[in-house]
């Protein structure tokens, strides 16, 4: 393990961001579960491919990089699929 203070500082920042990402994903899954429940109670289809497409397009447009457009699509396609799996098991 490196004792370089710069590396430690950067790793600490990355760890904090990782925890924030984890918290955000968990909150997102809780909200998706609420949407799923509401839609189920009201006879609305859970998956809305048009909404997912619009979401990814909006995130791609908002992205200032360095994440590539392909990276945005890959990341959020994964996040959407993960959230759907988590609330349907």
LINBEL-V158713 format. One record per pair of residues at least 4 apart in sequence whose ideal C-beta (glycine too) atoms are under 7 Angstrom apart, sorted by sequence separation. I is the first residue (numbers start at 1). GAP is how many residues later the second one is. D is the distance in whole Angstrom. If there is no record, write none. Layout:
BEGIN
i=I gap=GAP d=D
i=I gap=GAP d=D
END
This chain:
BEGIN
i=4 gap=4 d=7
i=5 gap=4 d=6
i=6 gap=4 d=6
i=7 gap=4 d=6
i=8 gap=4 d=6
i=9 gap=4 d=7
i=10 gap=4 d=6
i=11 gap=4 d=6
i=12 gap=4 d=7
i=13 gap=4 d=6
i=14 gap=4 d=6
i=15 gap=4 d=7
i=16 gap=4 d=7
i=17 gap=4 d=6
i=18 gap=4 d=6
i=19 gap=4 d=6
i=20 gap=4 d=6
i=21 gap=4 d=6
i=22 gap=4 d=6
i=23 gap=4 d=6
i=24 gap=4 d=6
i=25 gap=4 d=6
i=26 gap=4 d=7
i=27 gap=4 d=7
i=28 gap=4 d=6
i=29 gap=4 d=6
i=30 gap=4 d=7
i=31 gap=4 d=6
i=32 gap=4 d=6
i=33 gap=4 d=6
i=34 gap=4 d=6
i=35 gap=4 d=6
i=36 gap=4 d=6
i=37 gap=4 d=6
i=38 gap=4 d=6
i=48 gap=4 d=7
i=49 gap=4 d=6
i=50 gap=4 d=6
i=51 gap=4 d=6
i=52 gap=4 d=7
i=53 gap=4 d=6
i=54 gap=4 d=6
i=55 gap=4 d=6
i=56 gap=4 d=6
i=57 gap=4 d=6
i=58 gap=4 d=6
i=59 gap=4 d=6
i=63 gap=4 d=6
i=67 gap=4 d=4
i=69 gap=4 d=7
i=70 gap=4 d=6
i=71 gap=4 d=6
i=72 gap=4 d=6
i=73 gap=4 d=6
i=74 gap=4 d=6
i=75 gap=4 d=6
i=76 gap=4 d=6
i=77 gap=4 d=6
i=78 gap=4 d=6
i=79 gap=4 d=6
i=80 gap=4 d=6
i=81 gap=4 d=6
i=82 gap=4 d=6
i=83 gap=4 d=6
i=84 gap=4 d=6
i=85 gap=4 d=6
i=2 gap=5 d=5
i=39 gap=5 d=4
i=67 gap=5 d=6
i=39 gap=6 d=7
i=39 gap=7 d=5
i=60 gap=9 d=5
i=63 gap=9 d=5
i=36 gap=10 d=5
i=60 gap=12 d=5
i=59 gap=13 d=6
i=60 gap=13 d=7
i=56 gap=17 d=6
i=59 gap=17 d=6
i=56 gap=20 d=5
i=55 gap=21 d=7
i=56 gap=21 d=7
i=52 gap=28 d=6
i=47 gap=37 d=7
i=32 gap=51 d=4
i=36 gap=51 d=5
i=25 gap=54 d=7
i=29 gap=54 d=5
i=33 gap=54 d=4
i=28 gap=55 d=6
i=32 gap=55 d=5
i=29 gap=57 d=5
i=29 gap=58 d=7
END
